[in-house]
């Protein structure tokens, strides 16, 4: 038995994915129709736009209920299962992340290009050595921190 909360959660995700339900007039069928590529097995048609919007939502909710209950044919599941969702065994294995904490910083694109080049050609250790050499050459005093501005040379500001 599928829980109502699970159905509601999946239904809300589906509505976000689908966006605005805007039926179009089908000359061939002589009525308004709505379907979405993410759910090709769910189609609704009627002579009234509002009826199509409401009916499509009811049909989508019923489709999700049946899918969560495992009542879809293999063919229907293959067609509609491209949207991910919770799967056992999916995701990165535990403990496979980086061991060392990371931090994001903003730097000028010209510097970023050079850093990528050093890392690709010579590796991370070489980048560390380059930064150590750079620190020895300019001998930054402990109380002065360099401030980087895109497209400009390094300026120095004293810490307060």
C-alpha positions in Angstrom: 0.0 0.0 0.0 1.4 3.3 -1.1 1.2 6.2 1.5 -0.7 9.3 0.6 2.2 11.5 1.7 4.5 9.7 -0.9 1.9 10.2 -3.6 1.5 13.9 -2.7 5.3 14.4 -2.7 5.7 12.8 -6.1 2.7 14.6 -7.5 4.0 18.0 -6.4 7.4 17.2 -7.9 5.7 16.2 -11.2 3.7 19.4 -11.3 6.9 21.5 -10.8 8.5 19.5 -13.6 5.5 19.9 -15.9 4.9 23.6 -15.2 1.8 25.3 -16.4 -0.9 23.0 -17.7 -1.9 24.8 -20.9 -4.1 22.6 -23.1 -4.1 23.1 -26.9 -6.8 22.7 -29.5 -6.4 19.5 -31.6 -8.1 20.0 -35.0 -7.7 16.3 -35.6 -9.6 15.3 -32.4 -11.9 18.4 -32.2 -11.1 19.1 -28.6 -8.5 20.5 -26.1 -5.6 18.1 -25.3 -2.8 18.1 -22.8 0.2 15.8 -22.5 3.8 16.2 -21.4 7.0 14.5 -22.5 8.0 13.6 -18.9 4.8 11.5 -18.6 3.9 10.3 -22.1 1.4 7.7 -20.8 -0.7 10.5 -19.2 -3.0 12.3 -21.7 -6.2 14.1 -21.2 -8.7 15.6 -23.7 -12.1 17.4 -23.4 -14.1 20.2 -25.1 -13.4 22.5 -22.1 -9.9 23.8 -21.2 -10.6 23.9 -17.4 -11.9 20.4 -17.5 -8.6 19.3 -19.3 -6.5 21.0 -16.7 -8.4 19.4 -13.7 -8.7 16.0 -15.5 -5.0 15.9 -16.4 -4.1 16.5 -12.7 -6.4 13.7 -11.6 -5.0 11.3 -14.3 -1.4 12.3 -13.3 -2.1 11.6 -9.6 -3.6 8.2 -10.5 -0.6 7.4 -12.7 1.8 8.3 -9.9 -0.2 6.2 -7.4 -0.1 3.2 -9.8 3.6 3.7 -10.5 4.5 3.8 -6.8 2.4 0.7 -6.1 4.4 -1.1 -8.8 1.4 -1.7 -11.1 2.8 -0.3 -14.3 3.8 -2.6 -17.2 7.5 -2.9 -17.9 7.0 -1.0 -21.1 5.3 1.9 -19.4 7.9 2.0 -16.7 10.7 2.2 -19.2 9.1 5.0 -21.1 8.4 7.1 -17.9 11.3 6.2 -15.7 13.8 8.7 -17.2 13.0 11.1 -14.4 15.3 9.7 -11.7 13.7 9.4 -8.3 14.7 7.4 -5.2 16.5 4.2 -6.1 18.2 1.7 -3.7 22.0 1.6 -4.2 22.0 4.9 -6.2 24.4 7.7 -5.4 28.0 8.0 -4.3 29.3 5.3 -1.9 29.8 6.4 1.7 33.3 7.6 2.4 34.2 8.3 -1.2 34.1 12.1 -0.8 37.2 14.2 -0.3 39.0 13.7 3.0 40.2 17.2 3.2 37.7 20.1 3.7 37.3 22.4 0.7 36.6 26.1 0.3 35.3 28.2 -2.6 37.0 31.4 -3.5 36.5 34.0 -6.3 39.5 34.8 -8.4 40.0 36.6 -11.8 39.4 34.3 -14.8 43.0 35.0 -16.0 44.4 33.6 -12.8 41.9 30.6 -12.8 43.1 29.7 -16.3 46.7 29.6 -15.2 45.9 27.5 -12.1 44.0 25.0 -14.2 46.9 24.8 -16.6 49.4 24.2 -13.8 47.2 21.5 -12.3 46.5 19.7 -15.6 50.2 19.8 -16.7 52.0 19.3 -13.4 49.5 18.3 -10.8 48.2 19.6 -7.5 51.5 19.3 -5.7 53.2 21.5 -8.3 50.5 24.2 -7.7 51.3 24.1 -4.0 55.0 24.5 -4.7 54.3 27.5 -7.0 52.2 29.2 -4.3 55.0 28.6 -1.7 57.6 30.1 -4.1 55.2 33.1 -4.7 54.9 33.7 -1.0 58.7 33.7 -0.5 59.3 36.1 -3.3 56.9 38.8 -2.1 57.3 38.2 1.7 53.8 39.3 2.8 53.9 40.6 6.4 51.5 38.7 8.7 49.2 41.7 9.3 48.8 42.6 5.6 46.4 40.5 3.5 46.4 40.8 -0.3 43.0 41.8 -1.9 42.5 40.5 -5.4 40.3 42.5 -7.8 39.6 41.2 -11.3 41.8 42.8 -14.0 43.9 44.8 -11.5 47.2 44.2 -9.8 47.4 43.1 -6.1 46.6 45.9 -3.7 47.4 45.6 0.0 45.1 46.5 2.9 46.0 46.5 6.5 43.9 44.4 8.8 42.0 46.4 11.4 
